[in-house]
Amino acid sequence: MSDAPRLNHQVCFALYSASKAATAVYRPVLDSLGLTYPQYLVMLVLWEEEPRTVRELGAALGLDSGTLSPLLKRLEALGLVERRRSQEDERRVDIHLTDAGRELSGGAAAVPKRLADAAGLSAAELSQLHSTLQRLTAALHSADKQ
């Protein structure tokens, strides 16, 4: 089987492994905030701009409503977000941060720094990696739609 694909040569496995390792580095800080990694991602989107509709959150995170709804319910149970019917369109649900959700952003500032410190890469290398991953993601999304 010498011509069989090798695991350690697969880009997809390198990405998967890096993602798992990054999430593991984040875990202690996220645990102290009381958030899982997917919940943290939802909060990041809301800290950038709120309110957001469920659809906008799903689009920003690449999540369907079946995955996103339980995340939002849990964040609501934690007292970090509120779901409210839009006053302009009652069919739309807007997600708002609570005061506690807004305050949590200060503690979350340590999350990216933890990864940067653990990565062993310069700021320029991290920036280049980020740019490369964004281009890769866009290209793969485009290829998936063809």
C-alpha positions, 0 to 999 in steps of 0.5 A: 500500500505504498501509494495509499494516502498518508495521514500526516500528509493530509492538509485536512488532518493538519487543520483538524489537529490544529483546531483541536489543539487551539480549542484545548489551549482556550479551554482553561480561559473559557472554563473560567468564563463559564463558556464552551468554545461554540458559545464563545464564538456566538458571544464574539459575534454579539460583542462585535454588533448586537442585536443580531438575528438568529439567521445573521448569527448562523451566517456569521458562524456557518451554523444551521438553526438546529445547531445554533438554537441549543447554543442560544438557549444555553446562553440565555439560561446562563443569563448572557443573552436574551431572545426577543421578537423584533418590533419591525417583524414579529417573525424575526427573533433578535438576540441581545446581550444582557448586562452580564453578557456585555461584562463578560467581554472583558474577561474574554480578552485573554482568550486570543492572547493565550493562543498567541502566547502558546503558538510559538509564532510571531505576530506577523506569522499569526497574521499570515496564517490567519490570512491564509486560512481565510483564503483557504476557507473562501476557496473551499466554500466556492469549490463546494458550491460548484 
